[in-house]
């Protein structure tokens, strides 16, 4: 897997005043916008692609309604934004391995109801994810996205100072070990070993600082003891203080002020910047069925802020 080359772009305004080539309706002051006037069955021309990318940077997650696209068209529009990954644990579409199938029914509960950033356990995590609703319950099964730039910006200054220079370990196996047969764990561990990423990463296109730890995949802070001059009674005081800090950072994603919530309908698509967002799939709909397809765009190696 190779990182996608991205040209820095720090301008988040539309090409000219009010000149988006589509209609934008903001969902909250902090995150989320619905895009209208685009048919994703059609290939994106250069102007529309560039404008969507700028909108993604500005609003973090974009919503598209009534997009009755085929799996091939789903792959095509996602690939316009970069190379697509193939997930090692989730089932795939039989003709398009780049499409993850997220199917829940009356015998299978969803397990995505925790705050997370997709594939942060990869050495090169994803740039973004494009999720399409195929079937959903009449009520329930919403998804929440969280602006982790805002979460970092609003941290107290003393916390920002404490986490400056810290690295965190992200691990595939604790969560996905349930989905992978146990006899395959050693092979998966060898293929996807734990990786370190900065606790605060810099967005490669906007220069924004992002709080980059999540409760699904982040297991511990790898250099907490080396960077902390705090006095302690006995050695495990470091571990208690480390986990207390990490839990505090995890909880930042739970603030409603940083969130937007989407009620799904069939043929709704959400496209989010996985570098600057976390998300949470609400599991309140069992035993009703819910079926989704997701394409994930490969991103860049996180760089410290």
Secondary structure, 3 states (H helix, E strand, C coil): CCCCCCCCCCCCCCCCCCCCCCEEEECCCCCCEEEECCCCCCCCCHHHHHHHHHHHHHHCEEEECCCCCCHHHHHHHHHCCCCECCCCCCCECCCCCCEEEEEEECCECCCCCCCECCCCCCCCCEEEEEEEEEECCCCCCCEEEEEHHHHHHCCCHHHHHHHCCCEEEECCHHHHCCCCCHHHHHHHHHHCCCEEEECEEECCCCCCEEECCCCCCEEEECCHHHHCCCCCCCCHHHHHHHHHHHHHHHHHHHCHHHEEEECCCCCCEEEEECCCEEEEECCCCCCCCEEEEEEEEECCCCCEC
